[in-house]
Amino acid sequence: MAIVPAENPYDLFSLWYEEAAGCDAIDDHTALTLATVTPEGLPDARQVLLKGHDDRGFVFYTNLTSPKARHLEAVPAAALCFYWMPLEKQVRIRGPVEPVTPEEADAYFASRPRQSQIGAWASKQSQLLESRYALEKRILKYGAKHALGRVPRPPFWSGFRVLAREIEFWLKMPYRLHDRVLYEKTPEGGWRHHRVYP
């Protein structure tokens, strides 16, 4: 069955995303590949988790000292790729990136499990780690520091929103004759879509 385009690509994304959420064969439907560009122009990619999506864009969170955050500060644009193999569906997204508001970051951080909150304080993400014991010591340190009450969001931890300018939906078809529908943002703020060759 071919892709049935919606007027708004976010509506179609929500349908596919909910289908992936309900598929027992998919371990984590929020997992996606995030691609950024270094200040030197080299591509870099890694897996992150989607933590929000609406008509404004697609949100993920990270340590602001991480390579991905430094890349986005230098080149505020990114590409995302979801591949839900059991459903034979893929979604690719490209566009500029902006920080989420402090209020959004606070609200999401408050929703995380307490141990994940402590972990955010303890981890110097992507920096050299002298030993696993050093990390465990930092976890104990920040666990003791925030033993009582609410764990505040670290000032070096927040999120980004990818403001989609292109969204492509891909559906596997026999003989590699896949179905692809590409949405592009118009200058007026709407969307146009068309099919592209597999």
C-alpha positions as CSV (number, residue, x, y, z in Angstrom):
1,M,0.0,0.0,0.0
2,A,1.4,3.4,-1.0
3,I,1.8,6.4,1.3
4,V,-1.4,8.5,1.6
5,P,-0.1,12.1,1.9
6,A,-1.7,14.5,4.5
7,E,-1.9,18.2,3.9
8,N,0.4,18.7,7.0
9,P,3.4,16.4,7.3
10,Y,3.2,16.6,11.1
11,D,-0.1,14.9,10.9
12,L,1.4,12.0,8.8
13,F,4.4,11.9,11.1
14,S,2.1,11.5,14.2
15,L,0.3,8.6,12.5
16,W,3.5,6.8,11.7
17,Y,5.0,7.6,15.1
18,E,2.0,6.2,17.0
19,E,2.1,3.1,14.8
20,A,5.8,2.6,15.7
21,A,4.9,3.2,19.4
22,G,2.4,0.3,19.2
23,C,4.7,-2.1,17.5
24,D,6.0,-4.7,20.0
25,A,8.9,-5.5,17.6
26,I,10.3,-2.0,18.0
27,D,12.4,-1.6,21.2
28,D,12.3,2.2,21.3
29,H,10.2,4.1,18.7
30,T,11.7,7.5,19.9
31,A,15.2,6.6,18.8
32,L,16.6,8.5,15.9
33,T,19.8,9.4,14.2
34,L,20.9,13.0,14.7
35,A,23.4,14.4,12.1
36,T,25.2,17.6,12.8
37,V,28.1,19.4,11.1
38,T,31.4,20.4,12.9
39,P,32.7,23.9,12.6
40,E,35.3,22.4,10.1
41,G,32.4,21.1,7.9
42,L,32.7,17.4,8.8
43,P,29.4,15.5,9.3
44,D,28.8,13.7,12.6
45,A,26.0,11.4,13.6
46,R,24.7,9.6,16.7
47,Q,21.5,8.2,18.2
48,V,19.4,10.4,20.4
49,L,15.8,10.1,21.7
50,L,12.9,12.3,20.5
51,K,11.3,14.0,23.5
52,G,8.6,16.1,21.9
53,H,7.2,17.0,18.5
54,D,4.5,19.3,17.3
55,D,4.0,21.8,14.4
56,R,7.0,23.8,15.8
57,G,9.4,20.9,15.3
58,F,11.2,18.0,16.9
59,V,12.9,18.2,20.3
60,F,15.8,16.4,22.0
61,Y,17.9,17.1,25.1
62,T,21.6,16.9,25.8
63,N,24.5,18.2,27.8
64,L,25.4,21.6,26.4
65,T,29.1,20.8,26.6
66,S,28.7,17.7,24.3
67,P,30.1,17.7,20.8
68,K,26.5,17.7,19.3
69,A,25.7,20.9,21.3
70,R,28.9,22.6,20.3
71,H,28.3,21.7,16.6
72,L,24.8,23.1,16.8
73,E,26.1,26.3,18.3
74,A,28.5,26.7,15.4
75,V,26.2,25.5,12.7
76,P,22.6,25.7,13.9
77,A,21.1,23.1,11.5
78,A,20.6,19.3,11.7
79,A,19.2,16.3,10.0
80,L,17.1,13.6,11.7
81,C,16.4,10.0,10.6
82,F,13.9,7.6,12.0
83,Y,14.0,4.0,10.7
84,W,11.4,1.7,12.0
85,M,12.6,-1.5,10.4
86,P,9.7,-3.8,11.4
87,L,7.3,-1.4,9.8
88,E,9.6,-0.9,6.8
89,K,9.2,2.9,7.2
90,Q,11.7,5.8,7.4
91,V,11.3,9.5,8.0
92,R,14.0,12.0,7.2
93,I,13.9,15.6,8.5
94,R,16.2,18.6,7.8
95,G,16.2,22.1,9.0
96,P,17.6,24.9,11.2
97,V,17.9,24.3,15.0
98,E,17.0,26.6,17.9
99,P,17.3,26.1,21.7
100,V,14.2,25.2,23.7
101,T,13.1,27.7,26.3
102,P,14.4,27.3,29.9
103,E,10.8,26.6,30.9
104,E,10.6,23.7,28.5
105,A,13.9,22.3,29.6
106,D,12.9,22.6,33.3
107,A,9.6,20.8,32.7
108,Y,11.2,17.9,30.8
109,F,14.1,17.6,33.3
110,A,11.6,17.4,36.2
111,S,9.8,14.5,34.4
112,R,12.9,12.4,34.3
113,P,13.6,9.6,36.8
114,R,15.7,10.9,39.7
115,Q,18.7,8.7,38.9
116,S,18.7,10.2,35.4
117,Q,18.6,13.7,36.9
118,I,21.6,12.8,39.1
119,G,23.3,11.3,36.1
120,A,23.0,14.5,34.2
121,W,24.9,16.3,36.9
122,A,27.5,13.6,37.2
123,S,28.4,13.1,33.6
124,K,30.9,15.3,31.7
125,Q,29.4,14.0,28.5
126,S,32.0,12.9,25.9
127,Q,35.0,14.0,27.9
128,L,37.8,11.5,28.7
129,L,36.9,9.3,31.6
130,E,39.9,8.1,33.6
131,S,37.9,5.1,35.1
132,R,34.4,3.8,35.7
133,Y,35.1,4.4,39.4
134,A,35.5,8.1,38.7
135,L,32.1,8.2,37.2
136,E,30.6,6.3,40.1
137,K,32.2,8.7,42.6
138,R,30.6,11.6,40.8
139,I,27.2,9.9,40.9
140,L,27.6,9.4,44.7
141,K,28.7,13.0,45.1
142,Y,25.8,14.5,43.3
143,G,23.4,11.9,44.8
144,A,24.4,13.1,48.3
145,K,24.3,16.8,47.2
146,H,20.7,16.4,46.0
147,A,19.6,13.8,48.5
148,L,16.6,15.8,49.6
149,G,14.0,17.6,47.6
150,R,13.8,18.4,44.0
151,V,16.9,17.9,41.7
152,P,17.4,21.2,39.8
153,R,18.3,21.2,36.1
154,P,22.0,21.7,35.6
155,P,22.8,24.9,33.8
156,F,24.8,22.9,31.2
157,W,21.8,20.7,30.3
158,S,19.0,21.7,27.9
159,G,17.4,20.9,24.6
160,F,17.1,21.8,20.9
161,R,14.3,22.0,18.5
162,V,14.8,21.1,14.8
163,L,12.6,23.4,12.8
164,A,11.7,21.2,9.8
165,R,12.1,22.6,6.3
166,E,12.0,19.2,4.6
167,I,10.3,16.0,5.8
168,E,10.5,12.9,3.6
169,F,8.5,9.7,4.2
170,W,9.8,6.5,2.8
171,L,7.9,3.2,2.6
172,K,9.6,0.0,1.5
173,M,8.2,-1.6,-1.6
174,P,9.0,-4.7,-3.6
175,Y,12.0,-4.8,-5.9
176,R,13.4,-1.6,-4.3
177,L,10.7,0.5,-6.0
178,H,10.1,2.3,-2.7
179,D,7.4,4.9,-2.2
180,R,8.8,8.3,-1.2
181,V,6.9,11.5,-0.4
182,L,8.9,14.7,0.1
183,Y,7.4,17.7,1.9
184,E,9.0,21.1,1.6
185,K,8.2,24.3,3.5
186,T,7.0,27.1,1.4
187,P,8.0,30.8,1.7
188,E,4.5,31.5,3.0
189,G,4.9,29.0,5.8
190,G,2.8,26.2,4.4
191,W,3.8,22.9,2.9
192,R,4.0,21.4,-0.6
193,H,4.6,17.8,-1.3
194,H,5.5,15.5,-4.2
195,R,6.7,12.0,-4.9
196,V,10.3,11.4,-5.8
197,Y,11.9,8.4,-7.6
198,P,13.1,5.5,-5.3
